[in-house]
Amino acid sequence: SYYDRVEELDFENFLRYFPTSEYLEDEDGDEFAALSSLPEFPQPWVEQLDNGQRISVDLLPVPVHRIREEDINAALTKWAGITLDDISSKNGVPYLEDYHAFYTFTSDFGPGQFLCTGGEVEGDTARLWSGPSGENETKNLLTLVQTDGNWYISSFQNIPAVAKNSPLA
């Protein structure tokens, strides 16, 4: 996702292919029952069971991933210097307080790519950019800020390609 401030990242997209997750299994029946009762749970899956059969993990078309708060906080702290409390919106991602976990439904591994083609450092800020892509010739700009000797993600933006003499050209 693109954001001007890391606290505004698209939380749903951030978690979609989060590397530290666990699959829910059949033995996680109580947890799955609680999850499937949430409004964020995909209702078409529930509605497909018109024969009165109870929805279960093994009936879903994709795996259910449990992503624990502690793992998310560890990643956010390490790479962005923030925690879950700093994220502006966590809408769209099912959460069970009793399990301290968020849940996603994805099958294939398909994270995005950032192929750096240039960069610059100015004081405590580093800007890295990718080459133009797509029909509209946009570039990605990743901004890092150094705090207490660590580099943290500050923003990730999709910007129009600029004049040839610009460092982002």
MOJO-V636332 format. One record per backbone hydrogen bond with DSSP energy under -0.5 kcal/mol. CO is the residue of the C=O (numbers start at 0). NH is the residue of the N-H. E is the energy in kcal/mol with one decimal. If there is no record, write none. Layout:
CO|NH|E + CO|NH|E
This chain:
2|155|-2.0 + 4|7|-2.7 + 5|8|-1.7 + 6|87|-3.1 + 8|10|-1.1 + 9|13|-2.6 + 10|14|-2.1 + 11|15|-1.2 + 12|16|-0.6 + 14|17|-1.9 + 18|20|-1.0 + 21|65|-3.6 + 24|27|-2.0 + 25|28|-0.6 + 27|31|-2.8 + 28|32|-2.5 + 29|33|-2.1 + 30|34|-2.4 + 31|35|-3.1 + 32|36|-0.8 + 33|36|-0.6 + 34|37|-1.7 + 37|40|-1.3 + 41|44|-1.1 + 41|45|-0.8 + 42|46|-2.7 + 43|47|-1.5 + 45|48|-1.1 + 47|49|-1.7 + 48|51|-0.9 + 55|58|-1.6 + 56|59|-1.4 + 62|64|-0.5 + 62|105|-0.5 + 63|23|-2.5 + 64|66|-0.5 + 64|103|-1.7 + 65|21|-2.2 + 65|67|-0.6 + 66|101|-2.7 + 67|70|-0.7 + 67|71|-2.0 + 68|72|-3.1 + 69|73|-1.9 + 70|74|-2.1 + 71|75|-2.9 + 72|76|-2.6 + 73|77|-2.3 + 74|78|-2.7 + 75|79|-2.3 + 75|80|-0.9 + 75|81|-1.3 + 76|80|-0.8 + 78|152|-3.1 + 82|85|-1.8 + 82|86|-0.5 + 83|86|-1.2 + 88|10|-0.5 + 89|92|-1.2 + 91|93|-0.5 + 93|102|-1.9 + 94|96|-0.6 + 95|98|-0.9 + 95|99|-0.7 + 95|100|-1.5 + 96|99|-0.9 + 99|68|-2.7 + 100|95|-2.5 + 101|66|-3.1 + 102|93|-0.6 + 103|64|-2.9 + 107|109|-0.6 + 113|115|-0.9 + 114|130|-0.6 + 117|128|-2.5 + 119|126|-2.9 + 121|124|-1.6 + 123|145|-3.2 + 124|121|-3.2 + 125|143|-3.1 + 126|119|-2.2 + 127|141|-3.1 + 128|116|-3.4 + 128|117|-1.3 + 132|137|-1.6 + 133|136|-1.3 + 136|160|-1.7 + 137|132|-2.0 + 138|158|-3.1 + 139|129|-1.9 + 139|141|-0.5 + 140|142|-0.6 + 140|156|-2.7 + 141|127|-2.9 + 142|153|-3.3 + 142|154|-1.5 + 143|125|-2.6 + 144|146|-0.5 + 144|151|-2.5 + 146|149|-2.2 + 149|146|-2.9 + 149|151|-0.5 + 151|144|-2.6 + 153|5|-1.6 + 154|142|-2.5 + 155|2|-2.9 + 156|140|-2.9 + 156|158|-0.7 + 158|138|-3.3 + 162|165|-1.9 + 165|168|-1.8
